[in-house]
Amino acid sequence: MVNRAQASLEHLYKVFTMPEGQDSKLAQIEQHLSDNLSDFLSQHIVASETPLEKLEAMFDGADLPEQPQFVSEHAESLLSNLVAHSVNTYSPRFIGHMTSALPYFHLSLAKLLVGLNQNPVKIETSKAFTPMERQTIGLMHNLVYRGSEGFYTNYLHSAAHSLGAFCSGGTIANITGLWVARNQALKATGDFPGVESAGLFAAMKHYDYNDLVILCSQRAHYSLSKAMNVLGLGKRNLIAVASDGHTLCPVATQEVGLSEIQKGNKVLAIVGIAGTTETGHIDPLNALADVAQVLDCHFHVDAAWGGATLFSDTHRHLLNGIERADSVTLDPHKQMYVPMGSGMVLFRNPDDSNAVRHHANYILRQGSKDLGSTTLEGSRNGSSMMLYAAIHIFGRQGYQLLIDQSIEKANAFAELIEKHPMFELTTEPTLCILTYRVCPAHLVGESLSEAQMQKLNRLNVRVQKRQRESGRSFVSRTRLKLSQYQGQETSVFRVILANPLTSKEDLIAILDEQALLAQQLDDDHVLSEG
């Protein structure tokens, strides 16, 4: 028993000790993993055809392993059970989601990030990562708001201010932006200590509000509902206002807002979307900023998807008005091509972050530059390094090329769809997202009966499922209410053309596959209906 325990201790010690030399066991394991990853990315298109139930069986059971396992042995297990059945998001024909190929340098940076294991919550656990992250936030703040040189000299590294907060993604960023809005709207006055101290019930009573509401479009991201829940505002108080086609109508927003005020409610914020996740449309941000001034409320812009468009001088104008937002959400792990787990919220006014500033005796001391004092998350990794590196390696012009070519590719794909006798373009691309469906030319734009629409919807769903199962390519699907079909629920394909590796030949192949599948799966004979 003693010998076995001693052996286990020695094994664990080796796990924490960095081997020396290129011929070390660690180097061999790393090379083996790297080779298998390369094989996976080159040979697989989307994923293995293994049923989910079989994969669940590989990860079944809740008994903790009693004994340590050799790293090499466990690596083999990961390769056979995990890597082999993962989704190849690098594939140029994986165009159904916002996850895309990454530049190769992130693989090496990821090793550096894990090896350093910095925690930016506190300077004592991150040191140089703190000013690096502050500068990274400042670079993105300048991209959005274009402040003066003196502005950034004053605020970039100020202990009493923050230009934004880095976080794990758009959901946390949206929650943080609205958290600031709530605390500012219900701030301390006179003997009232503020909502963060007294709570929401006492704050509403003090300010004599019946309810707090947030106005957004019908295409708003579901993270806003989460924010309403977390902040104690209630999901029913997230009001989806009528749209102008696919974007939030400013006139209707103002009318709804004034109506809420007359009811004794406070309009906490208007949320504009810069790149909806379903169709890629951009709300009229300038006009919404005007409405926010009329309603005296916070203006938040969710630019998690479309914010990277600001890198492009060609297309930056599409986001005109974003510089008037009080807070902006960005997701670098989307069109800035950094690994998953990278988001941020930016504040136009560097004082705004103080609305959520918090302290603790052992950490986040008052007056320090600890990043955790104004973030919702506490401990987290230093993923801002990945964005910092990408910004310098690509440069603004490099990002502009990526953004411009993705939009050009989406427009080219839209042309292919419109010329094809088997497909209908259902939403044109504003950025690099578009939707379309199988619909023969003789039915496009016609007044379809409910039965015809159901047949078309059923066919499109079957085509999307079969294409996904085949593993050669992937597009996602969603349901839209389209004005050209009197608001009938319409099942459509949804594609995101952000992968720089996707070619015109790939897009033609995807359409050809869908056309063939549609002919094979048309049990209702909808393609031949006259």
N, C-alpha and C positions, 0 to 999 in steps of 0.2 A: 504493500500500500504506500509506504514511504517513497519507494523508488518511482512508482507511477506518478505520484504527486510532484516529485522533483523533475521528472521528465516533462510534465505538463508546464511547470514553471519555466523551464528552459525553452520549451516550444513557444510560450507566450512572449518571453523576452526577445526571442529572435524576430517575432512578428513586429515588434516595436523598434527594432534596430535596423538601420539602413545598411544593407550589404555593400561591400566595396568591390569595385572593378566591374568592367563590362561583361565579364564572364560569370557574374554572380547568378544565383538561382533567380533572383528578382528580375534581372535583365532578361533572362530566358523566358520567364513567365510573361513579362511585358511584350516581348517580341511575338510570342505565341498568340497573345490576345490581339495584338495589333494586326497580325497576319489574318486571323479569323475575321476581324472586323472588316478588313479590306475585301476578303472573299465575300462576306455577307453583302456589302454595299455594291459589289460588282455583279454578283450572281442572282440575288433576289430582286424582285421588282417591288412587291408590296409586303407580303407576309406569307408564311407557310399556310397551307390549307388545313392545318390541324384544327379540329373543332375546339371551341372554348372549353367544353366540358373536359376534354382530354388534358388541356393545359391546366385547368383547375386541379385535376388529379395529381399533377406534378408538384403542386404547391399545397397539397392537402395536409391536414393535421396541425395541431397546435402544441405539441409536446416540444419543449426546448431541447436542443441537442446537449447532451451531458459532456461529451468530450470534444476537445479542440480538433480541428481538421486542418491538414496541410493546405497552404495557400494554393499550391499547384493542383491539388486534388479538387479543391472548391472551384478553382478557375475553370476546370474542365466541366464541372457541373453547370456553371453559369453559361458556358458556351453552348452546351447541348440543350439545356432547359429554358434559358432566357434569350440569349442572343439569336439562336436559330429560329425563334418564333416571334421576334420583334418586327415592328413595321419599319420598312426602309423609307424614311422620310427624305432621303437624298435622291430617290429615284426621280428622273425628269418626267415620269408619267404618274407620279403621286401629286396630283394637283387639286385635291379635294379639301385640304385643310391649310391652316396658316403656318404650320410647321414645315420648314424647308431645309434644303441643303445648307451646311455651314462651311465657311472657309477652313482650309486644312489647319491653319495655325492655332485654332481653338483647341485642338487635341493636345498640343504641347502646353498651351496656357492652362488647360484644365488640370494637368499634372502639377504645374507650378502652384495653382490655386489650392489644390488639395494638400500639397506638400507643406505650404506655408500655414494653412489652417488658421487664417486671421479672422477675428470677430470684430467687425466695425462698430458694434454697440458702444465700445469704449476705447479711448486712445491707448490705454494700457494693454489692450489685447489686439491692437491693430497698427499702432504707430503710423508709419508712412501711408497706410491705406486710408486713414482719415482725410488728410489733405488731398490725396489722389481722388477720393470719392467726391469731396467737395468741389474739386476742379471739374470733374466729369459732369456733375450736376450743373455747374456753372456753364459749361460748354453747351449743354442742351438747353439751359435757360436762355442763353444768348441766341440759340437757333430759333427759339419760339418768340422771345420778347425783344431781342435786339437792343439790349440796354447799352448805355454809354460805357466807355472804358473806366471812367470814374466810379460808376455804379458798381462794377464788379471789383474794383479796387477796395471799395468800402465794405462790400457784403460777402465776397467769396469765402473768406475765412473768418468772418465775424462770429465770435462766441455768442453774441446776443441775437443772431439772426440765422435764417436758413433759407436758401433759394429753393429747396425742395427736399424730397426724401426718396432714397433708393429703397426698393422693396422687391418682393418675389414675383410680382406680376400686376396686371391691370386691375384685378379685383381689389387687392390691397390698396393700390393707388387711388381707385375711385372711392373706396371707403375713407381713406385718409383725407382726400379733398373735401368730401362732404362732412367729415368729422370736424374739420376746421370751420366749415361754413356753419355748422350747428353751434359750435362753441362761441363763434363770433356773434351769431344772432342772439344767443342767450348768455351774453357775457356778464361779468360782475358789474353791478351798478349800486351805488349807495351801500346799504347794509346787505344787499344780496350778493353772495359769494360767487355766483356763476354756476352754470349747469354742471360743470365738471366736479364741483364740490357738492352742490345741493341736490343734483339729480334732475331728471327731465320733468317730473310732476311738479316740483317746486318752481322750476324755471317757467313752465307754462303758466302757472298760477301767478307768478310775479309779473310776467309780461302781458298777462290777460289774453293769451292766445287760446283758441279752441283746439286748433290742430296746426301742425307744421306740414307743409306739402312741398313736393318737388315735382317740377314739370319736365317732361322729356318726350321724345318721339316714340311711336309704336315700334320702331326698330332698335330701341335702346337695349344695351347688353344686360343680360340677367344679373350681372354683378350689382346693378343698382338696386334690385330687389333685396339682395343680400345686405347691402348697405343700410337700407331702410330697416331691416330686421335688427341688425347689429346695433344701430344707433338708437333703437327704441322708438322709431318714428312710425312703424307699421307699414306693411307693404301696400295696403289699400290707399295710402297717402302718396304713393308714386303715381302721378296722373299722366297717362299716355294721351297726349293731345293729338287732334286730327292732323294729318299730314298733307303736304302738297306733293302728291305722287309718292315719293319715297323719303321725303325729308320733312322736318318739323316746320309747321307753318307759323311764322312770327305773329301774324294777326290773330290767329286762333289762340296762340300761347298767351298773348296779352289779354285777350278777352277772358280766357279761363282764369288767369292770374288775378285779374281785377274782381272777378266773381268770387274767388276764394277769399280775397281780402274783405269783401262785403259780408261774407259769412263769419267774419271774425277769425279767420285763419291767417297764418303767416306763410307767404311763399318763401321758403328757405333758399331754394336754388332753381335755376334753369340748367339743364344738362344738354349741351349740344354735342352731336356725334360727328367726328371727323373721320369717316370711314366705317360705315356700319358693317358688322361682321357677316351679315347675310348677303348684302348686295354692294357694299363698298361706297354707298352714297355719303355725301357730306352735307350736313345741315347748313343753312344760311347764317354763318356765325356772326357776321357784322350786324345783321338785323336782330338777331337774338340778344346780342350785347346791348343794343338799344332798348329792347324790351326789359332786360334785367335792370337797367337804370330806371325805367318807369316803375317797375315793381319793387325797386329798392331791395334787390336780392343778389345773392352770390351767383356768378356765372362760371360754371365748370364745363370744360370741354374734354370729352373722352376721345382722345386721339391715339388710343392704343394701337390701332391698325394704321391710320392714315398719317400719323405725325411725322413719319420718316419722309413724307413727300416734301417737307420743308427744306430738305437738303437740295432739292432740285430747283434751280432758277427757272426752269421751263414750266414747272407745274405748281410752284409755291403759291401762286395766286388762288388756287383752288381752296386754300385754307385761310383766305383773307378774313380778318376779324379774330383769329385765334389769339393774337397779341393783346386783345382786350379782355381775355378770360382772366378771372381771378385765380383759377387753378387749371392745370392741364395734366392729363394722364398720358404717358407714353409707355410703350412696350418695346424695349430694345430687342427682346427675343423674337420679334416678328420681322419687320422689314429692315432692321439694322443688323440682322444676321449674327446674333450672339446666342449662346446656348439657353435653353429653357431656364426660367427662374430669375428673369431680369425685367423689372418694371420700375417706374418712378412717377412721382407727382411733383409738379413744379408750381411755385407760387409767384404771381406777378409782384406782390408786395412782400419783401423779406421779413416783415413783422408778422405776417399771418401765421407762420408756423408756431409762434409763441402761444397761440390759442390752445395748442395741445402739448405744450412743453411740460415735462414731468421730471422729477428728481428722486433720488434715493440716497441714503447716507453712505452706503458702501460703494455705490456706483452712480454715474450720471449726476455728479455733484454740480450744484449751482455755479454758473460762471465758466464751466468747462466747455470744451468744444466736442464733447462726446456726441456722436451722431445719434445714439439711441435716445437722446432726450426729446427728440421731436419725431420719432417714428413709432408706428403702431407695433411693428415687430421689434423684439429684443435681439437676442442672438441670431445671427445669420452669417452667411459666408461673404467673402469680399468679391462678389460677382461683378461689381462695378469695374473691376480690373479688365474684364473681358470687353466691356464697351469702350473703356479708355483705350485699350489696345486697338480695337477695330476702328475707332475714329481716326487714330493716327496712321494705321496701315492703309485704310481706304482713302482717307481725306474726304473733304466735302465733295470734290469732283468725282471721286470714285463712287460715293453713294449716289450722286446725281445720275451717273451712268446706269447704276443698278435700277433706280426708280424709273428712269425714262424708258429703259428697255422693257421693264415689266408692263408698263402702261401701253407701250407700242405693241407688245405681244398680245395683250388682252384685246386691243382693237383689231389686230390681225385675226385673232381667233373668232371674234364677233363677225368679221366679214366671211370667214369660212362657214360659220353656222348659217348666216343669212342666205348664202348661195346654195346651201345643201337642201335638196328637196325633202329630206326626212326630219329636219330640225327647225325649231322656232327659237329665236333669241327673245327671252322674256324680260331681261333688264340689260341695258347697255352699260358698258364699263365706264365708271367715273375714274376709278383708280385701276387696279388690276384684278378686280373681282367682277364676275358676270354670272348670269344664270340663263339657262336655256332648257329645252326639253325636246323629246321626240314628239313631233307633230307634223304630219304630212302637209305639203304645201296647200292642198285643197281645203284644209281645215284652219289654216293660220288666219287669225283675225275674224273668223266667222262667229256668229252667235251660236254657241254650242249648247246643246241641251244638257241637263244635269247628268243624264245617262252617258252621253258622249264624253263629258268631262271626267266622269268616274272611270270610264274605260281608258282614257288617256293617262290619267293619274296612275291607274293600276299597272299599265304597261311601263311607264317611266320608273316606278318603284321596282318592278321586276328586273328591268334592264340594269338599274344601278346596283341592285343586290348581286345579280349574276356577274357583272363586271368586277365587282369587288371580290367575289369568291374566286374568280378565275386567276387573280393575282398578277395580271399583266399590266393593269393600270387602275387608277382610282380617282373617281370624282365623288363628292358628297352630294347630298340632296337635302332640300328643304321644302316648305310649303309657303306659298305667297298668295296674297289676295291681290289680283291684278285688275286694274281699271279696265283694260281691254276685254276682260271677260266678266264684267259687272261684279267684281269682287268675289267671284267664286274661288274657293280654295284650289290652288293649282300646285301639283307636285312638279318640281323642277330640279335639274342638275345645278350644282353650285361649284364653280372652279375658282381657284386662286393661282394666278400665274406669276408668283414671286420667285420661283426657282430659276436662277440664271441658266441652269443646265437644260431646261425644257426648250426643245426646238420646234419649228413648224412641222417637221416630220412627225414628232411625237404627237402633236395635236391632231394631225390628219389621221394618224393611227388610232387615236382614241375615238374619234368620230366614226371611223370605219368599223371599229369593234362594236360600238353602240348601235350602229345601223344594222349590222349583221344580227346582233342579239335581238333587236327589236323585231326583225322579220321572223326570227326563230320563236320568239315568245308571244307573238301577237295572237293569242287564243281568241280574243274578242273580235278579230278582223277589223280593228279600228283603222289600220293603215289603208285599207281598201274602201272605207266608207265614202260614199259620194254625197 
